[in-house]
């Protein structure tokens, strides 16, 4: 495959992770040009990572040497920038979410098709070794038929580490739109599309105090809900609950667990590309009480020592680092070159966007109208970063 030239728009915190990973791991990608509303930010990024050219957004879109535009702007302008890129006739890969509403997401999908360009969207953590291994375990029947799941992201927000956390608490921000894409995308990639949702939401604080430098001690207003408790029904009739919160100082809830007829799968953090995978099968637990009297067996399966019955499962893919952000962009470059569908596809992102939008509707049962196929798994034995 030829080298794919990347034009980057949005030179904030996350851009350094993308550019660093591209330069270290994805030799078939090269960031050749960058732009930002702040020319100084773009110049700083270009200097630090030896990017050839700094320019305005319009100049970047007019450059015929750009193969894919990487949109790393804040979520509130994703739709606007994505639309502008598509209308310029260029392929675009966007940080999550694709847009803030399902209507905007559908428009972008339709527009990309009409312009004959490819549209892709993060998160791409489901393409990492951990979640791809979990996908294979589920598909091979290690836990039988999946029947339910729980997904939980419980923390106290981003103001303890992010230098400018304001936009996380504006309309279009909050834990569901910020972190929900990782969990919903993981669930859809593992279990299939979602057909119905319901949610309750609330706001724990009217203002948030910033603990990070350089604005430590400042207070910022909260314009969005910061705690969500939702229910999801999938096309295969599986039901899951999801909790997304910026109001929890600490929690012991699992990140993601999937319960099947023959066992339980503990999935690593969907925001990560690696992590420990644990699994227990029903026969292991039944053997524990087999032959015991009813009195002896009472409550046995709920005892703490049952946790020792979980088996740590080996990853089935080689991966050079824990953080492989940008793998969805690489897969998109392969997809363009090989004329196939990209795994972090527009259809997947559009479906996830509608689900996220529905979960922002307080006290409402929503029917999900979009559908998508589960993304094709990465063939076993490949290094993460070699997509075909």
SULMO-V892805 format. One record per residue. RES is the residue in one small letter. PHI is phi in whole degrees, 0 to 359 (NA if undefined). OMEGA is omega in radians with two decimals (NA if undefined). Layout:
BEGIN
res:RES phi:PHI omega:OMEGA
res:RES phi:PHI omega:OMEGA
END
This chain:
BEGIN
res:x phi:NA omega:3.11
res:x phi:291 omega:3.07
res:x phi:291 omega:3.10
res:x phi:265 omega:-3.08
res:x phi:269 omega:-3.04
res:x phi:252 omega:2.97
res:x phi:255 omega:-3.01
res:x phi:257 omega:3.04
res:x phi:244 omega:-3.12
res:x phi:105 omega:-2.99
res:x phi:254 omega:3.13
res:x phi:275 omega:-3.02
res:x phi:304 omega:-3.03
res:x phi:290 omega:-3.11
res:x phi:298 omega:-3.12
res:x phi:293 omega:3.11
res:x phi:293 omega:3.13
res:x phi:300 omega:-3.05
res:x phi:295 omega:3.11
res:x phi:299 omega:3.13
res:x phi:295 omega:3.11
res:x phi:301 omega:-3.09
res:x phi:289 omega:-3.10
res:x phi:273 omega:-2.92
res:x phi:239 omega:-2.98
res:x phi:249 omega:-3.02
res:x phi:292 omega:3.13
res:x phi:273 omega:3.07
res:x phi:244 omega:3.05
res:x phi:214 omega:3.05
res:x phi:279 omega:-3.04
res:x phi:255 omega:-3.02
res:x phi:203 omega:3.12
res:x phi:219 omega:-3.12
res:x phi:216 omega:3.10
res:x phi:203 omega:3.07
res:x phi:300 omega:3.02
res:x phi:258 omega:-3.14
res:x phi:299 omega:3.14
res:x phi:296 omega:3.10
res:x phi:299 omega:3.13
res:x phi:297 omega:3.14
res:x phi:296 omega:3.13
res:x phi:296 omega:3.12
res:x phi:296 omega:-3.12
res:x phi:299 omega:-3.13
res:x phi:292 omega:-3.10
res:x phi:294 omega:-3.04
res:x phi:246 omega:3.04
res:x phi:57 omega:3.06
res:x phi:278 omega:-2.94
res:x phi:299 omega:-2.92
res:x phi:218 omega:3.04
res:x phi:245 omega:-3.09
res:x phi:201 omega:3.03
res:x phi:278 omega:3.11
res:x phi:299 omega:-3.12
res:x phi:298 omega:3.11
res:x phi:293 omega:3.11
res:x phi:296 omega:-3.11
res:x phi:291 omega:3.12
res:x phi:272 omega:-3.09
res:x phi:279 omega:-3.10
res:x phi:281 omega:3.08
res:x phi:267 omega:3.13
res:x phi:265 omega:-3.14
res:x phi:270 omega:3.12
res:x phi:224 omega:3.02
res:x phi:266 omega:3.09
res:x phi:260 omega:-3.06
res:x phi:265 omega:-3.13
res:x phi:244 omega:3.11
res:x phi:286 omega:3.10
res:x phi:292 omega:-3.00
res:x phi:300 omega:-3.09
res:x phi:295 omega:3.14
res:x phi:243 omega:3.14
res:x phi:303 omega:-3.12
res:x phi:301 omega:-3.10
res:x phi:301 omega:-3.11
res:x phi:289 omega:3.12
res:x phi:303 omega:-3.13
res:x phi:297 omega:-3.14
res:x phi:297 omega:3.12
res:x phi:294 omega:-3.11
res:x phi:299 omega:-3.14
res:x phi:293 omega:3.06
res:x phi:280 omega:3.11
res:x phi:88 omega:-3.10
res:x phi:249 omega:2.99
res:x phi:291 omega:-3.12
res:x phi:220 omega:3.02
res:x phi:242 omega:-2.97
res:x phi:243 omega:2.93
res:x phi:295 omega:-3.14
res:x phi:287 omega:-0.14
res:x phi:276 omega:3.13
res:x phi:299 omega:3.11
res:x phi:199 omega:-3.11
res:x phi:269 omega:3.10
res:x phi:227 omega:3.13
res:x phi:291 omega:3.10
res:x phi:297 omega:3.10
res:x phi:294 omega:3.13
res:x phi:297 omega:3.10
res:x phi:299 omega:3.13
res:x phi:299 omega:3.14
res:x phi:295 omega:3.11
res:x phi:298 omega:-3.14
res:x phi:296 omega:-3.12
res:x phi:295 omega:3.12
res:x phi:297 omega:3.10
res:x phi:296 omega:-3.11
res:x phi:291 omega:3.14
res:x phi:270 omega:3.13
res:x phi:58 omega:3.04
res:x phi:238 omega:3.14
res:x phi:265 omega:3.13
res:x phi:240 omega:3.10
res:x phi:227 omega:-3.06
res:x phi:206 omega:2.97
res:x phi:292 omega:0.16
res:x phi:278 omega:3.11
res:x phi:245 omega:-3.14
res:x phi:297 omega:3.11
res:x phi:292 omega:3.08
res:x phi:268 omega:3.09
res:x phi:286 omega:-3.07
res:x phi:302 omega:-3.05
res:x phi:295 omega:-3.07
res:x phi:286 omega:3.05
res:x phi:293 omega:3.07
res:x phi:293 omega:3.09
res:x phi:298 omega:3.09
res:x phi:302 omega:-3.11
res:x phi:294 omega:3.12
res:x phi:299 omega:3.11
res:x phi:294 omega:-3.10
res:x phi:296 omega:-3.14
res:x phi:274 omega:3.01
res:x phi:86 omega:-3.10
res:x phi:297 omega:3.08
res:x phi:248 omega:-3.11
res:x phi:73 omega:3.11
res:x phi:275 omega:3.08
res:x phi:297 omega:-3.11
res:x phi:238 omega:3.14
res:x phi:200 omega:-3.12
res:x phi:203 omega:3.00
res:x phi:225 omega:3.14
res:x phi:228 omega:-3.02
res:x phi:216 omega:3.03
res:x phi:234 omega:-2.99
res:x phi:236 omega:3.06
res:x phi:210 omega:-3.08
res:x phi:252 omega:3.01
res:x phi:83 omega:-2.97
res:x phi:252 omega:-3.03
res:x phi:287 omega:3.06
res:x phi:276 omega:-3.08
res:x phi:224 omega:-3.06
res:x phi:280 omega:-3.10
res:x phi:291 omega:-3.14
res:x phi:222 omega:-3.02
res:x phi:280 omega:-2.99
res:x phi:309 omega:-2.98
res:x phi:291 omega:3.07
res:x phi:292 omega:-3.08
res:x phi:247 omega:3.03
res:x phi:268 omega:3.06
res:x phi:304 omega:-3.04
res:x phi:97 omega:3.09
res:x phi:259 omega:-3.12
res:x phi:88 omega:-3.05
res:x phi:294 omega:-3.11
res:x phi:290 omega:-3.13
res:x phi:285 omega:-3.13
res:x phi:279 omega:-3.05
res:x phi:256 omega:3.12
res:x phi:306 omega:-3.14
res:x phi:305 omega:3.13
res:x phi:296 omega:-3.05
res:x phi:285 omega:3.14
res:x phi:294 omega:3.12
res:x phi:297 omega:3.10
res:x phi:300 omega:-3.13
res:x phi:297 omega:3.14
res:x phi:294 omega:-3.13
res:x phi:293 omega:-3.13
res:x phi:272 omega:-2.92
res:x phi:237 omega:3.14
res:x phi:105 omega:-3.04
res:x phi:290 omega:-3.10
res:x phi:256 omega:-3.08
res:x phi:249 omega:-3.01
res:x phi:205 omega:3.12
res:x phi:220 omega:2.98
res:x phi:207 omega:-3.06
res:x phi:203 omega:2.91
res:x phi:244 omega:-3.13
res:x phi:220 omega:-3.12
res:x phi:208 omega:3.14
res:x phi:232 omega:-3.06
res:x phi:279 omega:-3.06
res:x phi:224 omega:3.07
res:x phi:283 omega:3.08
res:x phi:224 omega:3.08
res:x phi:240 omega:3.08
res:x phi:268 omega:3.11
res:x phi:275 omega:3.13
res:x phi:253 omega:-3.06
res:x phi:264 omega:3.05
res:x phi:279 omega:0.11
res:x phi:265 omega:-3.01
res:x phi:249 omega:-3.10
res:x phi:308 omega:3.11
res:x phi:99 omega:3.09
res:x phi:290 omega:3.01
res:x phi:245 omega:3.14
res:x phi:233 omega:-3.13
res:x phi:287 omega:3.10
res:x phi:251 omega:-3.08
res:x phi:255 omega:-3.04
res:x phi:232 omega:3.02
res:x phi:296 omega:-3.11
res:x phi:234 omega:3.02
res:x phi:216 omega:-3.10
res:x phi:232 omega:2.99
res:x phi:234 omega:-3.00
res:x phi:232 omega:3.09
res:x phi:232 omega:3.13
res:x phi:236 omega:2.95
res:x phi:245 omega:-3.09
res:x phi:262 omega:-3.12
res:x phi:300 omega:3.12
res:x phi:274 omega:3.09
res:x phi:78 omega:3.03
res:x phi:295 omega:3.13
res:x phi:240 omega:3.12
res:x phi:227 omega:2.97
res:x phi:250 omega:-3.12
res:x phi:222 omega:3.08
res:x phi:237 omega:3.12
res:x phi:236 omega:-3.04
res:x phi:216 omega:2.89
res:x phi:254 omega:-3.05
res:x phi:248 omega:-3.10
res:x phi:252 omega:3.11
res:x phi:289 omega:-3.13
res:x phi:201 omega:-3.14
res:x phi:209 omega:3.08
res:x phi:251 omega:3.11
res:x phi:292 omega:3.11
res:x phi:290 omega:3.08
res:x phi:296 omega:-3.12
res:x phi:202 omega:3.05
res:x phi:230 omega:3.11
res:x phi:238 omega:-3.04
res:x phi:251 omega:-3.12
res:x phi:240 omega:-3.13
res:x phi:295 omega:-3.08
res:x phi:239 omega:-3.14
res:x phi:168 omega:-3.14
res:x phi:234 omega:3.11
res:x phi:244 omega:3.05
res:x phi:264 omega:-3.05
res:x phi:266 omega:3.09
res:x phi:296 omega:3.13
res:x phi:310 omega:-3.13
res:x phi:295 omega:3.07
res:x phi:278 omega:-3.10
res:x phi:245 omega:-3.13
res:x phi:257 omega:-3.10
res:x phi:221 omega:3.13
res:x phi:127 omega:-3.09
res:x phi:283 omega:3.08
res:x phi:254 omega:3.13
res:x phi:235 omega:-3.06
res:x phi:214 omega:2.98
res:x phi:228 omega:3.11
res:x phi:255 omega:-3.02
res:x phi:302 omega:-3.06
res:x phi:295 omega:3.11
res:x phi:296 omega:-3.13
res:x phi:281 omega:3.11
res:x phi:296 omega:3.10
res:x phi:301 omega:-3.11
res:x phi:294 omega:-3.11
res:x phi:249 omega:-3.11
res:x phi:297 omega:3.12
res:x phi:90 omega:3.10
res:x phi:282 omega:3.04
res:x phi:290 omega:3.12
res:x phi:303 omega:-3.13
res:x phi:294 omega:-3.13
res:x phi:291 omega:-3.06
res:x phi:279 omega:-3.08
res:x phi:303 omega:3.10
res:x phi:74 omega:-3.05
res:x phi:300 omega:-3.06
res:x phi:289 omega:3.13
res:x phi:260 omega:-3.10
res:x phi:287 omega:-3.12
res:x phi:304 omega:-3.11
res:x phi:294 omega:3.09
res:x phi:297 omega:3.11
res:x phi:299 omega:3.13
res:x phi:289 omega:-3.12
res:x phi:278 omega:3.08
res:x phi:292 omega:3.13
res:x phi:253 omega:3.05
res:x phi:283 omega:-3.06
res:x phi:264 omega:3.12
res:x phi:288 omega:3.03
res:x phi:291 omega:-3.09
res:x phi:259 omega:-3.13
res:x phi:225 omega:3.05
res:x phi:277 omega:-3.08
res:x phi:214 omega:-3.01
res:x phi:286 omega:-3.08
res:x phi:207 omega:3.13
res:x phi:288 omega:-3.10
res:x phi:251 omega:-3.12
res:x phi:248 omega:-3.14
res:x phi:306 omega:-3.07
res:x phi:108 omega:-3.13
res:x phi:294 omega:3.08
res:x phi:292 omega:3.06
res:x phi:294 omega:3.10
res:x phi:298 omega:3.12
res:x phi:300 omega:3.12
res:x phi:295 omega:3.10
res:x phi:298 omega:3.07
res:x phi:298 omega:-3.11
res:x phi:297 omega:3.09
res:x phi:297 omega:-3.09
res:x phi:292 omega:-3.07
res:x phi:260 omega:3.08
res:x phi:56 omega:3.07
res:x phi:230 omega:3.10
res:x phi:281 omega:3.06
res:x phi:285 omega:-3.06
res:x phi:287 omega:3.05
res:x phi:275 omega:-2.88
res:x phi:274 omega:3.08
res:x phi:296 omega:-3.13
res:x phi:296 omega:3.08
res:x phi:298 omega:-3.13
res:x phi:296 omega:3.12
res:x phi:295 omega:3.10
res:x phi:297 omega:3.13
res:x phi:299 omega:3.13
res:x phi:299 omega:3.13
res:x phi:296 omega:3.11
res:x phi:298 omega:3.13
res:x phi:298 omega:3.12
res:x phi:299 omega:-3.13
res:x phi:296 omega:-3.13
res:x phi:284 omega:3.03
res:x phi:271 omega:3.11
res:x phi:264 omega:-3.05
res:x phi:296 omega:3.07
res:x phi:60 omega:-3.04
res:x phi:231 omega:2.96
res:x phi:268 omega:-3.06
res:x phi:242 omega:3.01
res:x phi:268 omega:-3.11
res:x phi:271 omega:-3.03
res:x phi:265 omega:3.13
res:x phi:278 omega:3.05
res:x phi:222 omega:3.03
res:x phi:210 omega:3.03
res:x phi:278 omega:2.99
res:x phi:296 omega:3.13
res:x phi:301 omega:3.10
res:x phi:302 omega:3.12
res:x phi:291 omega:3.02
res:x phi:285 omega:-3.14
res:x phi:303 omega:3.14
res:x phi:300 omega:3.08
res:x phi:100 omega:3.11
res:x phi:280 omega:2.93
res:x phi:293 omega:2.95
res:x phi:294 omega:-3.01
res:x phi:118 omega:2.99
res:x phi:241 omega:-2.86
res:x phi:264 omega:3.14
res:x phi:221 omega:NA
END
